[in-house]
């Protein structure tokens, strides 16, 4: 969740009744649109239409599929006393939630009432569970940075002046405060108790109870948002270890529960750990962040997914179901309550391209393509196949303005077209705000439950910056539903080519500046089986529902043809990059599956939406045989491709370097050892070995490896996060030791039995 300070010139303070941009008097020629109901078919997850903290009336009206209980205040929420700490959002204060019967707690807490309201509207619940290790101490107000205890501060709560913002009058941070002023330490057992309580009240996930659990909220920002209890950034290893412990506790308490992590704040949550964001924000080390360097140079997102996959391989249990990263547009003025001037409104509409478009360079400090949904999908396909992707917080702002509604309608269409699995708007709009009508266009455009279809089909625009179009088939009546967003201040007339459609009269519903109070039923649109021409008013959202003759879906022509024989690309000791020619019958193909052939049986080991993937988790110097199959939206699976036989690489011979440095004092020393892969292929798992020159040298406490000593012989085995060293990659390990007599440095080192240089 972002807290925003908005300074808006009075001339720009547009109201809900203001028109975004002036419309021309006559319609201009618009871009050509096309819809093909026979291709590009894939399911649209209903969970992409989710929100955070939607009230019961709005949830019922938009038939809300999922409502999230999230944000910074949930990181230290204590369900037992129904109290949360509001963190940096509001002076690090503990504030008890309003509760009509505190004596009955934990029954009847705010979280209980949230779930009960969702059940009343048929809405699923996504509950955030604290993972930071602290929750609100008691049902009473308390300050994380008391002025009485820690001195004058830059800002204080006007209603509770002893609660400061944790900054001294000169702007420096207050340090050394006591976390127990507000909070009590808890562990994974707290998460298990919370889930057990919810299960006792509402049943388990498999019985209609709470199904989804966020593994906290934006833990990579804890050092900022919750610095009164967590002043240091969260590193790679601790994020992994906390996820292992808390997710396993949730699954033990409710085996049907689905977990989402790491719940990062944005693009940088994929690239950097909280520790690196903490350090580099102060030192400018973004090009060589130390925590990443200590983990083989791998960015946090792929490393995290690798660790979650490794857990399942070791324990036979998936503990991460969704890869969840939030997104807030960083372009100037976009993520604001107010719409801004004309240039800002145009930028808001343009910036939705960061969700998918590889040609769009983000107009912010990012200054490069983001393509967030494909980026996340590629990460899970490569590093943890079968994991779904989620954005449980996002917002493009301007809820009270038509420009915000146009942007939101575009976003919801993108989510469905691009195959996102879950999304939750932060926070829910008011029921009468224009952004709420953008949801109604998809979820209840006619007030009687009329909705956009559940199976996406191919829809294209010659200029999506002017007219964006999205299409889907509705399961109940097989109607072909279209949503067209006119992002311009011009009335545009465009041809709409149709394939797989039926002639008839399309129902037309529209939201525009003509009536910001609601969606208007327009005159029917005549449609032939090959298309129609329509005029789309300036700054409008149009929903067309095209009937299907006889109510029949497009003919299922059977399974797609087999894809081409896979071809091996980059090969390491534990991975093989594969690519293949697409199925020649591309109609309806929604993805491909890679299978390992072992004797007479095959095992699916990876999936891909495109025609390439990397198979990981393999054994060095081992032969494998692979085939690929195609699948379509109807569930048909093609015949297998021709087989590819390929062998993984051998571990490098002699391709290593080791440096050893010691800081010595009388009787003791600290040694730092750097292991470098100087070979041409990756090392997966390593053992360093050396001998001390004297019998008086002893290893004490070590780190970043498993250290052992027998006599003068010492070994150090890699741990889970630094075992893989790509060619040229290094990792640093070390130990504290003792010595007597002399403390000379070892001179000969081996890695995996091979002698190394230095």
Secondary structure as UniProt FT lines:
FT   HELIX           10..12
FT   TURN            16..17
FT   STRAND          28..29
FT   STRAND          33..36
FT   TURN            37..38
FT   STRAND          42..43
FT   HELIX           46..49
FT   STRAND          50..52
FT   HELIX           56..61
FT   TURN            62..63
FT   STRAND          66..69
FT   HELIX           72..74
FT   TURN            75..76
FT   TURN            79..82
FT   STRAND          83..85
FT   HELIX           87..90
FT   TURN            91..92
FT   STRAND          93..96
FT   TURN            100..101
FT   HELIX           102..104
FT   TURN            105..108
FT   HELIX           110..120
FT   TURN            121..122
FT   STRAND          124..129
FT   STRAND          134..136
FT   STRAND          142..143
FT   HELIX           147..150
FT   STRAND          156..157
FT   TURN            158..159
FT   STRAND          160..164
FT   TURN            169..170
FT   HELIX           179..181
FT   STRAND          183..185
FT   HELIX           188..202
FT   HELIX           205..207
FT   STRAND          212..215
FT   HELIX           219..221
FT   HELIX           222..225
FT   TURN            226..229
FT   HELIX           236..253
FT   TURN            255..256
FT   STRAND          258..264
FT   HELIX           267..271
FT   HELIX           274..283
FT   HELIX           286..288
FT   HELIX           290..293
FT   TURN            294..297
FT   HELIX           300..315
FT   STRAND          322..325
FT   STRAND          327..328
FT   TURN            332..334
FT   HELIX           342..351
FT   HELIX           352..355
FT   TURN            358..359
FT   TURN            363..366
FT   HELIX           372..383
FT   TURN            385..386
FT   STRAND          388..395
FT   TURN            399..400
FT   HELIX           402..418
FT   STRAND          422..425
FT   TURN            431..432
FT   HELIX           434..443
FT   TURN            445..446
FT   STRAND          455..461
FT   TURN            464..466
FT   STRAND          467..473
FT   TURN            475..477
FT   STRAND          480..486
FT   STRAND          492..499
FT   STRAND          504..512
FT   TURN            513..514
FT   TURN            516..517
FT   STRAND          520..528
FT   TURN            529..530
FT   STRAND          531..536
FT   TURN            538..539
FT   STRAND          540..546
FT   HELIX           549..551
FT   STRAND          567..571
FT   STRAND          576..579
FT   TURN            587..588
FT   STRAND          589..598
FT   TURN            599..600
FT   STRAND          601..608
FT   STRAND          612..615
FT   TURN            620..621
FT   STRAND          623..632
FT   TURN            633..634
FT   STRAND          644..647
FT   STRAND          656..665
FT   TURN            666..667
FT   STRAND          668..677
FT   STRAND          683..684
FT   STRAND          687..691
FT   TURN            695..696
FT   STRAND          698..703
FT   STRAND          706..710
FT   TURN            711..712
FT   STRAND          713..717
FT   TURN            720..722
FT   STRAND          724..725
FT   TURN            727..728
FT   STRAND          730..738
FT   STRAND          749..751
FT   TURN            752..753
FT   STRAND          754..755
//
